[in-house]
Amino acid sequence: MREVRVGFGIDLPPRTPDRALYLGGVRFDGEAGLAGHSDGDVVCHAVADALLGAGGLGDLGEHFPDSDPAFEGIAGLDLLTKVVALLLERGLVPGQCDLTLVADRPRIAERREEIRRNLASVLGLVPEDVSVKATRPEGLGLTGDGAGCMAIATVEPTSSR
């Protein structure tokens, strides 16, 4: 019988006008970025936390503390690459990934495939194994008021052994 592991990740940073917005490694010009010690890429952070959870490896803050200047401004895709390496050390490889972005803006439809390809590349998957969706809260609380973006991810890694 195959062991089933599933990880769940969520990230919800506030917006900040003094930096660019990156989602899944894709820059969205004209949009306020997201606060954080890294580049604030909520998509990459949610997927990374899901991978760490599935591997029983804790969370992003344990591995990449905001008190460590080495990680200041690190790109989300680079952070995700480091997490994939940690997962491989544990004898696991990323499997299917399902991600939902919750925000009124930006609308990602025109850039969805770019985000999907970026994530698939770092995870070592084919794009068909990565789902990128978005939903708009249409003015309701948290992200519907434009104060931030939220990303929710699940992953199912498999054994590399």
Stockholm file with secondary structure:
# STOCKHOLM 1.0

chainA/1-161         MREVRVGFGIDLPPRTPDRALYLGGVRFDGEAGLAGHSDGDVVCHAVADALLGAGGLGDLGEHFPDSDPAFEGIAGLDLLTKVVALLLERGLVPGQCDLTLVADRPRIAERREEIRRNLASVLGLVPEDVSVKATRPEGLGLTGDGAGCMAIATVEPTSSR
#=GR chainA/1-161 SS CCCCCCEEEEECCBEEEEEEEEETTEEEEEEEEECSSSCCCHHHHHHHHHHHHHTTCCCHHHHSCTTCGGGTTCCHHHHHHHHHHHHHHTTEEEEEEEEEEECSSSCCGGGHHHHHHHHHHHHTCCGGGEEEEEECCTTCHHHHTTSBCEEEEEEEEEECC
#=GC SS_cons         CCCCCCEEEEECCBEEEEEEEEETTEEEEEEEEECSSSCCCHHHHHHHHHHHHHTTCCCHHHHSCTTCGGGTTCCHHHHHHHHHHHHHHTTEEEEEEEEEEECSSSCCGGGHHHHHHHHHHHHTCCGGGEEEEEECCTTCHHHHTTSBCEEEEEEEEEECC
//
